[in-house]
Amino acid sequence: MLPPLTPEQQQWVDTTLNTMTLPQCVGQLLCSLHPRFSTADWLDLLKKVPLGSLLVRSTASADLRAQLQVLQENSAVPLLATADLEHGAIALTDGTEFPWLMGAGAANDAELVALMGQATAAEARYAGIHWTFSPVIDLNYNFNNPITNIRAFSDQPERVVRLATAFVRGLQADGRLAATAKHFPGDGLDDRDQHLATTVNNLPFEQWQATYGRVWRAIIEAGVMAIMPGHISLPAYQGFADWPEDAPPATLSPQLLNDLLRTELGFDGLLISDASGMIGMTSRVPTEERAVASIKAGLDVYLFPDTLKDFERLVQAVEQGRLSEERVRQAARRVLELKARLNLHRDPFGPQPSAADKSRYRQAAQTMADKSMTLLRSDGLPSLNLAPGSRVLTVTIGQLSPFNKFMPQLDLDAFDDELRRRGFEVEHLLNPEDDVLQAKAAEADAVFLNLMALPYMVLGTVRNLVGHLGHWYWRTIFVDFPQTRFTSFGNPYVLHEMPHLPNLLVAYGNSDVSQRAAVKVWLGEIEPQGDCPVRLPKITIQPLPE
């Protein structure tokens, strides 16, 4: 559970809140995203809206720290700087990237996960980031779920509890960084995407209690400072078991936020909405009422507002009696309490990690990646024994999105670099046509077929491997070239659509450390020792309804 504030922290909260006007309280309830804003743009916005928090995207530590120092100096109340740091300080271009969370689940080492949290907190706080929207504690029950997948630790509640609580304690150690568990009441069952529709957790409440409820109780008991409800419903609890599509998402449901999360589960920290532009919310409430409805339902912070308009809408709603000032001040108090727990009123920045610390973080990330490598299928062939100078063909299959501002997906350059470092002659292809692939494979001593299937590569699905006509020879290349090795740098479920593959190594993501670990496995330098943390799908015949 959340420990009480110190007397000094409590005094700062009370004194600050007592001096704040209604508009100043409303500003604390907004978390804005303007990734292309210059410092001058941010300063101009702060003159119009007394923001409580802002979210940052990919940038260098020194650049972000310099910008945030200016913004903090020009904010009457310290700003919360937030980021999605799901597997390391990945919002910083010079931060340490660890394997994706399902890779951490496969490595199954709570000490390494705690160190991942500590590394993330140290690197983030130096740059001026105080609040991460992680960990993902969803249970990946549905292999077709497009949101969770490798962003989740596992589909086993006990494994998620052990690793997620270790991550939270690492992140929040010494009050450097606030963790946010997401996505309440729990994603991973629906095969739809709340970017496109309100999704459903369809478990009977008794089963929810034994699975998702168990995880949520544990993460709350571990003292997580914030929780992010998703645009996800829980019809069995909300009284919509017979018409689940009518159940409102948690982000608009006082029943889920106040009755279940606050009262039954006992959470007293801060609640922040998932991104407010998702259709899972926007389909439910008119634009001008969305922020008001969310705060009224019980959320404390509204993520990604139309900042100027939503600020005015919230102030006006209080003035017109549609939203109580008491609810606004209650939410503002929780924001200030989070800032006090992080001691932002003393210093919103942290010390720079030493060279020794950075080296330790990088080594921990590589160790986790090495331990996560999972050989799901082997054709009985020994590891590749290639002489220096051998000709190697690497092939990436995946719909890369390098300009995706949320999760940029780049080619697997580290994999190729590791092969070249060992003296091999490497040629690379990205989504090649069949005749090109066949010709190049005939010239190679070995072929590495690398599958990139990550969340958000194609909105609404994780079954997104390219394979249209004229580009699907890669699926059966092993028939002609037995020296082909398949690796999934992402989705561990690819055998469901390619049950014929003779071998498959799963790396659970595209982090550089995971790419390096995969090379080591295929060249026989390390043994694959990962424990697949999810159940693989089986073909079942669905009977027709009677």
Protein Blocks (a to p, Z undefined) as FASTA:
>chain_A
ZZdddfklmmmmmmmmmmpcfklmmmmmpccddfkbcfklmmmmmmmpccfbdcdddddf
klmmmmmmmmmmmpfbacddddddfbojfkbmkbccdddfklmmmnopaklmmmmmmmmm
mmmmmnopabdcdddfbdcfblkbcklmmmbfblcfklmmmmmmmmmmmmmgghlaccdd
dddebehjbmcdfkloccddfbdfklmmmmmmmmmmmmmmnopabdcddfdddfklnopm
mmmmlpccfklmmklmmmmmmmmnopabdcddddfkbmklmmmpcfklmmmmmmmnopab
dghiafklmmmmmmmmmmnopacfklmmmmmmmmmmmmmmnommmomcdcdddfklmmmm
mmmmmmmmmmmpccfbdehiacddddehiacdddddddddfklmklccddffklmmmmmm
nopacdddehiafklmmmmmmmpmbdcddddddehkaghiablcgciehilmmmmmmmmm
mmbccddebjfklmmmmmmbfbdcdehiabfklmmmmmmmmnopaccfbdcfbdcddddd
ddddZZ
